[in-house]
Amino acid sequence: MKIFKSILITGASSGIGKALAEQLAGEGVYLAISGRDQARLNEVGENCRKKGATVDATIIDVTNQAAMKSWLEEIDSQHSLDLVIANAGVSPGTSGETRKDDQMRRMLEINVIGVLNTIDPVIPGMIIRESGSIALMSSLAGFRGLPSAPGYGASKAWVRSYGEGLRGSLHAEGINVSVICPGFVASRITDQNKFPMPFFMTAPKAAAIILHGLDKNKARIAFPLASYIMAWLLAFLPLWLTDLLARKLPRKE
Ligand SMILES: NC(=O)c1ccc[n+]([C@@H]2O[C@H](COP(=O)([O-])OP(=O)(O)OC[C@H]3O[C@@H](n4cnc5c(N)ncnc54)[C@H](OP(=O)(O)O)[C@@H]3O)[C@@H](O)[C@H]2O)c1
């Protein structure tokens, strides 16, 4: 098993990010974790310290490019990060906005620009070291435009496509890039969903699958398999057919 010793995770104050931090924590591990909610982030930090990790828990908004750049550059210069997980993300319901237009714009800033703000500052250091792993949090909702969540799905499609391209372009530099595409996982995002969620899983189970995939340097970590097959079919079947199917899906936005 590949051992990640110096790790940064955005959006580690709840859900999947919290589970990832708590599973990665251990003796000799340095963890930089971020979020916006001080109390929840501190709790995760304490859990990780109890497992022996050295933890920097920082309140920082991923959309603040200047703050992210200086935070990431400082941490990378001191700790030579070997794994960066751009996990922070929102759905319209967790964006903190109430008007639909504002929700969409804020979601794009966090889910798309926030990812760039997280990875751009660490890539130069990884290139110099000729090593490092980057993981981008996409979603199975990003495989085909869905009437149930057009904006969220589009933001995640961008992340997947960007990550897949980046993997090829950084390969020669010795950097691994993986794209994570979960189905429905218990978190504050899915707490908002008032419809049945097939193959729903806990965040710790999702985190274990993600870490196994990162260990193997998988290009795409998509799960659970049954949901992945459904997403894949929706993307590749003829549009006239998937239009009919997709219209029947419950609305998220
Ligand atoms: N749950 C699912 O079914 C599912 C499926 C596919 C993909 N995903 C993706 O998984 C990722 C994690 O989401 P989750 O499901 O675990 O939801 P979550 O419990 O709501 O966690 C989201 C995390 O992102 C942080 N965050 C949100 N906006 C931020 C910002 N502007 N700056 C910094 N941190 C911010 C949150 O911090 P605060 O707590 O401080 O607000 C929180 O730590 C997201 O990218 C999501 O799109 C989730």
The ligand as a Tripos MOL2 file, in Angstrom:
@<TRIPOS>MOLECULE
LIG
   48    52     1     0     0
SMALL
NO_CHARGES

@<TRIPOS>ATOM
      1 N1        -22.5020   13.1530   -0.9260 N.am      1 LIG1
      2 C1        -22.6220   12.7140   -2.1580 C.2       1 LIG1
      3 O1        -23.5300   11.9200   -2.4720 O.2       1 LIG1
      4 C2        -21.6340   13.1400   -3.1960 C.ar      1 LIG1
      5 C3        -21.6440   12.4540   -4.4230 C.ar      1 LIG1
      6 C4        -20.7310   12.8460   -5.3860 C.ar      1 LIG1
      7 C5        -19.8360   13.8640   -5.1470 C.ar      1 LIG1
      8 N2        -19.8660   14.5170   -3.9380 N.ar      1 LIG1
      9 C6        -18.8950   15.5760   -3.7350 C.3       1 LIG1
     10 O2        -18.1450   15.2830   -2.5650 O.3       1 LIG1
     11 C7        -17.6010   16.5010   -2.0440 C.3       1 LIG1
     12 C8        -17.8150   16.5370   -0.5510 C.3       1 LIG1
     13 O3        -19.1960   16.7530   -0.3140 O.3       1 LIG1
     14 P1        -20.0360   16.0010    0.8080 P.3       1 LIG1
     15 O4        -21.0380   15.1840    0.1120 O.co2     1 LIG1
     16 O5        -19.1280   15.3700    1.7800 O.co2     1 LIG1
     17 O6        -20.8330   17.2460    1.4220 O.3       1 LIG1
     18 P2        -20.6720   18.0760    2.7630 P.3       1 LIG1
     19 O7        -20.8840   17.1980    3.9510 O.co2     1 LIG1
     20 O8        -21.5700   19.2460    2.6090 O.co2     1 LIG1
     21 O9        -19.1500   18.5430    2.7530 O.3       1 LIG1
     22 C9        -18.7290   19.6000    1.9300 C.3       1 LIG1
     23 C10       -17.4260   20.1310    2.4610 C.3       1 LIG1
     24 O10       -16.9960   21.1830    1.5830 O.3       1 LIG1
     25 C11       -16.7460   22.3430    2.3750 C.3       1 LIG1
     26 N3        -17.0010   23.5620    1.6390 N.ar      1 LIG1
     27 C12       -18.1250   23.9110    0.9850 C.ar      1 LIG1
     28 N4        -17.9640   25.1330    0.4320 N.ar      1 LIG1
     29 C13       -16.7160   25.5400    0.7470 C.ar      1 LIG1
     30 C14       -15.9780   26.7090    0.4780 C.ar      1 LIG1
     31 N5        -16.4910   27.7370   -0.2360 N.pl3     1 LIG1
     32 N6        -14.7190   26.8050    0.9640 N.ar      1 LIG1
     33 C15       -14.1970   25.7950    1.6970 C.ar      1 LIG1
     34 N7        -14.8560   24.6610    2.0000 N.ar      1 LIG1
     35 C16       -16.1010   24.5500    1.5290 C.ar      1 LIG1
     36 C17       -17.6690   22.2170    3.5560 C.3       1 LIG1
     37 O11       -17.1850   23.0620    4.5870 O.3       1 LIG1
     38 P3        -18.1760   23.6240    5.7550 P.3       1 LIG1
     39 O12       -18.6570   22.4260    6.4840 O.co2     1 LIG1
     40 O13       -17.3040   24.3710    6.6310 O.co2     1 LIG1
     41 O14       -19.2280   24.3700    5.0870 O.co2     1 LIG1
     42 C18       -17.5660   20.7360    3.8520 C.3       1 LIG1
     43 O15       -16.4060   20.4640    4.5800 O.3       1 LIG1
     44 C19       -18.2560   17.6210   -2.8280 C.3       1 LIG1
     45 O16       -17.3900   18.0840   -3.8450 O.3       1 LIG1
     46 C20       -19.4750   16.9480   -3.4420 C.3       1 LIG1
     47 O17       -19.9270   17.6060   -4.5940 O.3       1 LIG1
     48 C21       -20.7360   14.1670   -2.9660 C.ar      1 LIG1
@<TRIPOS>BOND
     1     1     2 1
     2     2     3 2
     3     2     4 1
     4     4     5 ar
     5     4    48 ar
     6     5     6 ar
     7     6     7 ar
     8     7     8 ar
     9     8     9 1
    10     8    48 ar
    11     9    10 1
    12     9    46 1
    13    10    11 1
    14    11    12 1
    15    11    44 1
    16    12    13 1
    17    13    14 1
    18    14    15 2
    19    14    16 1
    20    14    17 1
    21    17    18 1
    22    18    19 2
    23    18    20 1
    24    18    21 1
    25    21    22 1
    26    22    23 1
    27    23    24 1
    28    23    42 1
    29    24    25 1
    30    25    26 1
    31    25    36 1
    32    26    27 ar
    33    26    35 ar
    34    27    28 ar
    35    28    29 ar
    36    29    30 ar
    37    29    35 ar
    38    30    31 1
    39    30    32 ar
    40    32    33 ar
    41    33    34 ar
    42    34    35 ar
    43    36    37 1
    44    36    42 1
    45    37    38 1
    46    38    39 2
    47    38    40 1
    48    38    41 1
    49    42    43 1
    50    44    45 1
    51    44    46 1
    52    46    47 1
@<TRIPOS>SUBSTRUCTURE
     1 LIG1         1 GROUP 0 **** ****
